[in-house]
C-alpha cells in the first residue's frame, strides 16, 4: 500500500507525503525524499525517544497532539545538528 500511495503521489505531482507514525520506516523516508517530496509523520505522541528516532531518520516534519512535549525536543535536536 505504501508503494502504491507513493507512486500515485508522485504521478499527481504532490510535494508532501504524510504517513502515519506506525507505518513509517527509514527506507520509506528515503524513497519519499528521492521523489523530491517532503515527508511528514502524523500522530507522533510517544515520548522523546520516538521523536529522536524520526529526527535521525531525517523526517521533515511531524504532527503531534502534544506540541508542548515535542517542540522543545525538536528545537534541541535542530540546534545540535
C-alpha positions as a Python dict, from the first residue, in 0.01 Angstrom:
ca = {
    (1, 'X'): (0, 0, 0),
    (2, 'X'): (283, 243, 83),
    (3, 'X'): (449, 182, -253),
    (4, 'X'): (121, 240, -437),
    (5, 'X'): (50, 557, -239),
    (6, 'X'): (397, 693, -302),
    (7, 'X'): (377, 618, -675),
    (8, 'X'): (35, 779, -702),
    (9, 'X'): (153, 1085, -509),
    (10, 'X'): (445, 1122, -747),
    (11, 'X'): (221, 1092, -1055),
    (12, 'X'): (-12, 1357, -914),
    (13, 'X'): (278, 1595, -858),
    (14, 'X'): (240, 1605, -480),
    (15, 'X'): (510, 1786, -286),
    (16, 'X'): (422, 1643, 57),
    (17, 'X'): (384, 1282, 163),
    (18, 'X'): (218, 1235, 503),
    (19, 'X'): (224, 897, 669),
    (20, 'X'): (106, 757, 1000),
    (21, 'X'): (370, 702, 1265),
    (22, 'X'): (308, 327, 1279),
    (23, 'X'): (376, 285, 907),
    (24, 'X'): (690, 493, 854),
    (25, 'X'): (1032, 335, 804),
    (26, 'X'): (1375, 479, 723),
    (27, 'X'): (1356, 318, 378),
    (28, 'X'): (1023, 485, 305),
    (29, 'X'): (1155, 825, 408),
    (30, 'X'): (1448, 780, 169),
    (31, 'X'): (1208, 687, -113),
    (32, 'X'): (992, 991, -43),
    (33, 'X'): (1297, 1218, -50),
    (34, 'X'): (1423, 1052, -367),
    (35, 'X'): (1097, 1159, -534),
    (36, 'X'): (1161, 1516, -419),
    (37, 'X'): (881, 1522, -163),
    (38, 'X'): (862, 1647, 195),
    (39, 'X'): (796, 1361, 439),
    (40, 'X'): (566, 1435, 732),
    (41, 'X'): (471, 1183, 1002),
    (42, 'X'): (148, 1225, 1192),
    (43, 'X'): (21, 1148, 1536),
    (44, 'X'): (365, 1127, 1692),
    (45, 'X'): (258, 1128, 2055),
    (46, 'X'): (517, 896, 2206),
    (47, 'X'): (791, 1007, 2442),
    (48, 'X'): (1115, 1170, 2334),
    (49, 'X'): (1279, 852, 2206),
    (50, 'X'): (1039, 820, 1912),
    (51, 'X'): (1083, 1183, 1810),
    (52, 'X'): (1462, 1143, 1827),
    (53, 'X'): (1439, 832, 1612),
    (54, 'X'): (1231, 1009, 1346),
    (55, 'X'): (1465, 1307, 1354),
    (56, 'X'): (1764, 1079, 1290),
    (57, 'X'): (1572, 910, 1008),
    (58, 'X'): (1552, 1262, 857),
    (59, 'X'): (1177, 1305, 859),
    (60, 'X'): (1096, 1662, 753),
    (61, 'X'): (811, 1733, 992),
    (62, 'X'): (580, 1569, 1240),
    (63, 'X'): (229, 1625, 1364),
    (64, 'X'): (152, 1571, 1731),
    (65, 'X'): (-131, 1618, 1977),
    (66, 'X'): (128, 1732, 2231),
    (67, 'X'): (336, 2018, 2087),
    (68, 'X'): (449, 2131, 2433),
    (69, 'X'): (633, 1798, 2462),
    (70, 'X'): (765, 1784, 2106),
    (71, 'X'): (871, 2139, 2026),
    (72, 'X'): (1147, 2181, 2288),
    (73, 'X'): (1300, 1848, 2188),
    (74, 'X'): (1290, 1925, 1815),
    (75, 'X'): (1449, 2263, 1881),
    (76, 'X'): (1731, 2100, 2083),
    (77, 'X'): (1789, 1837, 1814),
    (78, 'X'): (1796, 2101, 1541),
    (79, 'X'): (2049, 2314, 1729),
    (80, 'X'): (2272, 2009, 1784),
    (81, 'X'): (2299, 1939, 1409),
}
